[in-house]
């Protein structure tokens, strides 16, 4: 019995490369306009004019303007995944340190493109996509960290990793949205996320008030 050698991946042809270039051109033009004048004030005609293509060309790549928001969210998730994976290279760290490192990575990622994040996150929320999509990578990675923490013994076994991970993800997105809407940049996102994590890990009520001893 012979084993077939795996076939090398086929390189995209000229037509595919040309289509991808046009797709990227329209998408880049759209993001430039969104950053300059906002998502709602930008029209498809303006996008195609900036890209220097016919209006009909837009619909060969996107069915509607909202698809640009979906594309942004997907590409952002891919970049975020690569960004956050680097923060988990230290296997010996406990859960608190790993979560702090991930929150720091999220802050770096968003602060690097604050203006665009503000415009696109607002459009993402208004389009209802947070209610329609599965939890993004941030939620999955929080679940992963908490599950590993339970295996090491530094996270309580009665905690549901999925529920806890999604709660951290939801809290992060809510804080991020508020952060992008505030003009005052005196409080860096790093500080906001660190405070969020501290509250999530320690709670807000004292043990004595709840009748707990902590032992």
Beta strands, then each sheet from edge to edge (+ up, - down):
end
